[in-house]
Amino acid sequence: MRVIPVAFRTASAAVLFLAAAGSAEAGVTVDYDNPANFTDAKLFYGFGKVDKFVLRNLGRHLDKLGARYLPAGQELKIEVLDIDLAGYFRPVGRAGEGVRILDQATWPRIRLRYALTRDGAVLGQGEEYLIDQNYLTYAYVGSTTDSLRYEKRLLADWFRKRFEAHQGS
């Protein structure tokens, strides 16, 4: 049995409000399947493998992408199965601090399952393993202080390629 904590679900307040009012707005629902077993979803050194900050921010990012790329009436359900953030931790100091090291061999990876629907009809579905082996070679446009910029770029590229074709559906 799979239990998804409510704290790990995300959808914008506007989407929830409009859905409750019977509107045909597009919406994205993101669930995290057993985040405690994710490969690496923690930005800061310490115990555990998951950080609520990571899940919350990636969920918000997917919600924004949905508002940008999905036409009114389409619903996208995304189940994140695994996250492996770019880089790896190297502990430094005695207090358990660490630093995230980025190199060409530790690219961002996200495994997910999705279903795109409109009025109950399935427009597309599948399970995908997203990776960006060249994540350090791109000129980055945006905030270089965003600690999830590589993962957000990976998701944005996937979202655009996967769902841009459905804009006229």
Secondary structure, DSSP 4 states (H G I P E B T S, - for coil): -----GGG-B--HHHHHHHHTT----EEEEEES-GGG-SBB-SSSSSSSB-HHHHHHHHHHHHHHHHHHSPTTEEEEEEEEEEE-SSEEEE-SSSS-EEEE--TTS--EEEEEEEEEETTEEEEEEEEEEE-TTTTTSPP-S-TT-TTHHHHHHHHHHHHHHHGGGGG-
